[in-house]
Amino acid sequence: MEINKAEMASAASVASSGQELRGAEILVKALQAENVEFVWGYPGGAVLHIYDAFYKQETIQHVLVRHEQAAVHAADGYARATGEVGVALVTSGPGLTNAVTGIATAYMDSIPMVIISGQVPTAAIGLDAFQECDTVGITRPIVKHNFLVKDAKDMAEVMKKAFHIARTGRPGPVVVDVPKDVSFNKTLYTGYPDKVEMRSYNPVRKGHGGQIRKAMQLLMSAKRPYIYTGGGVLLSNASPELRALVDMLNFPVTNTLMGLGAFPANDRRFLGMLGMHGTLEANNAMQNCDVLLAIGARFDDRVIGNPKHFAQNERKIIHIDIDPSSISKRVKVDVPIVGDVKDVLTELMGMIRESGLKPDGQALAQWWETVEGWRSRDCMKYDSQNSLVIKPQKVIETLWDMTKDADAYITSDVGQHQMWAAQYYKFNEPRRWINSGGLGTMGVGIPYAMGIKLAKPDSEVYCVTGEGSVQMCIQELSTCLQYNTPIKIVALNNGYLGMVRQWQEIDYSGRYSHSYMDALPDFVKLAEAYGHVGILVEKPEDVEPALREARRLKDRTVFLDIRTDPTENVFPMVQAGKGITEMLMGAEDL
């Protein structure tokens, strides 16, 4: 889609004389001024004026999804991969309520998004009109902020605020609710505001110098230091700073599920992911360190397990986060630093250089010896030579081996396949691993992949999914065809809702209540019915040829239905309520 330069200029410039425009037209001009390329949406009565305004412009591509949930997920995937604000457009009532899951997903993972929703005409609000719901009330707990536009003259300012709030501080989704009459009414448009004034919203970027100095002193005196990083490193694009800090200090590093790729997985100083399905070495180091540097991570229940158990060991905690409400929420912190991760790390490294201090080399060597002892237990080994059944871990390893030098993005849904992808695909670069961390939303995989493929048409995009998750947004295969987004779907099909089955096996004595799928569709035929390529893989030796074939078909969406071992569980595993080091290493621990 060619961008009309004159249109861009007119959108961004402040027209001195002003012109009469409809609310919907001002909305579109605001999106143009924010350099929005794509909007994912689904039309309906309350947004028809907005759709009419879209019809009259050529710079923004609208992508028609098949379900509103997918519209928000696709915009979310786009935002995660690019760092830009994702934009979705839904109609009032069921359009908005269908979008709620997508909004909550983005909120939990702090993804910058603007969701525009239609609303019934202003005069009808509160009268139970057709397709009416209380958008502001429903979304309040799952957005960073929301707006109800009451007058067309406020539209430009509201949109400016929405984008500003979404992308600054701790990012998050912002909902803008537009009544139908507001999108229709005309008002004088004098241009899009250059800057935004918000008295009540001033996020801190720069960390407190005194606190950073304290942190430096603690790190330099540490005997068993550890760096624990989360999604905040990726959100502030601080991966180069993190890598430079580790090069300077030579401390062990771990990432959360959301933080994978911030530090290269093939670096020796990386101990793997930590938490419920983390490595033995990452979890043991977390429990036994004496100084913990937490960067853009939130000490989530899936990461540290039971806080009481975690607190049994004495350690000093430094916590860097842009959101003060995330600090000392679940775990008491000794040195809180509120600020942007990138800025704080830059300042911390400057102080270390200036001070001329060096970490305690002898103590560090002993600590590395202990860590290597844990690592030598090889907690990720599995029956990789099995020639009878396809091991899901092997599929991921094969995919990694094939794409490690390629420009590839991996999305996943939620369940066992997600954990295997996180454990066995070595992410060396940031923003390459796109999944739902905080909310754990099934169905995100295909929409995420669609959103990324539009943003990165020359990259390879793989969606690792399961036969349960994939059926939650499988209708988006139709969108993939319409908008020519050739993604590769790697479905690890074990005939069960695998993660549920695993918990039922371990915690509920094998009472498999409603966790198996005994009416699965023929995914190959289904893919073909949607106009794509389907490949069934049933033997271990066929995994690699099937993946090669999928890669060869560059301009087609390919669905790989890979029949994996139904009894395979994700190990290591920490059961809910247990401490982070109380790990089940394999079937023998059950």
Secondary structure, DSSP 8 states (H G I E B T S, - for coil): ----HHHHHHHHS--SS-EEEEHHHHHHHHHHHTT--EEEE---GGGHHHHHHHHT-SSSEEEE-SSHHHHHHHHHHHHHHHSS-EEEEE-STHHHHHHHHHHHHHHHTT--EEEEEEE--GGGTTTT-TT---HHHHHGGGSSEEEE--SGGGHHHHHHHHHHHHHSSS--EEEEEEEHHHHHSEEEE----SS---TT-----S--HHHHHHHHHHHHH-SSEEEEE-HHHHHTT-HHHHHHHHHHH---EEE-TTTTTSS-TTSTTEEEE-STT--HHHHHHHHH-SEEEEES----HHHHB-HHHHTTS--EEEEEES-GGGTTSSS--SEEEES-HHHHHHHHHHHHHHHT----HHHHHHHHHHHHHHHTT-TT---TT-SSSB-HHHHHHHHHHHHTTS-EEEEE-SSHHHHHHHHHS---STT-EE---SS--TT-HHHHHHHHHHH-TTSEEEEEEETTGGGGSGGGHHHHHHTT---EEEEEE-SB-HHHHHHHHHHSTT--TT-B-SS---HHHHHHHTTSEEEEE-SGGGHHHHHHHHHH-TTS-EEEEEEB-TT----SEE-TTSBTT-EE-SGGG-
